[in-house]
Amino acid sequence: MLKVEHEERVVISVVTKRAGNWLASARLRPTKQRMALAEALVGDGHHRHVTAESLFERVQRTGDRVSLATVYNTLRAFCDAGLLQEVTVDGSRSYFDTNTHDHPHFYWEDTHELTDAPVDQLKIMQLPEVPEGAEIASVDVIIRLRRKLS
């Protein structure tokens, strides 16, 4: 029993430390709610795409108490701080990506899942000229997929 408890504490401390470092990298204060959300987002060290609702459900399963409004507000704060990239699909559905480097996405229409597409396989040869007085802020590439019917 002692070994299991020790292993759980070690895992928890790694997750908590990773989340705290992530917040500190953006100079965000590690409030209880921010820590709970950060642990769910980056605690395991893997990149992920979440919606506010899916993150809310994930945190609720851990037993942490965070309102859906707090999730929305915190995701916005994480985006503003450069910790997350918001990817909007259909103008109405937003996903939040922990990988903030420029990269394309696959959007699976049948499951409403967003996944990374291989950046090394995408080649953009030319962009259109922008109107005078404007500059390109970013280029978002979302490749819509649906499963083939057999």
Secondary structure as GFF3:
##gff-version 3
##sequence-region A 1 150
A	DSSP	alpha_helix	2	25	.	.	.	ID=ss1
A	DSSP	alpha_helix	32	42	.	.	.	ID=ss2
A	DSSP	beta_strand	49	50	.	.	.	ID=ss3
A	DSSP	alpha_helix	52	62	.	.	.	ID=ss4
A	DSSP	alpha_helix	68	80	.	.	.	ID=ss5
A	DSSP	beta_strand	85	89	.	.	.	ID=ss6
A	DSSP	beta_strand	93	97	.	.	.	ID=ss7
A	DSSP	beta_strand	105	108	.	.	.	ID=ss8
A	DSSP	beta_strand	113	116	.	.	.	ID=ss9
A	DSSP	three_ten_helix	119	121	.	.	.	ID=ss10
A	DSSP	beta_strand	142	145	.	.	.	ID=ss11
###
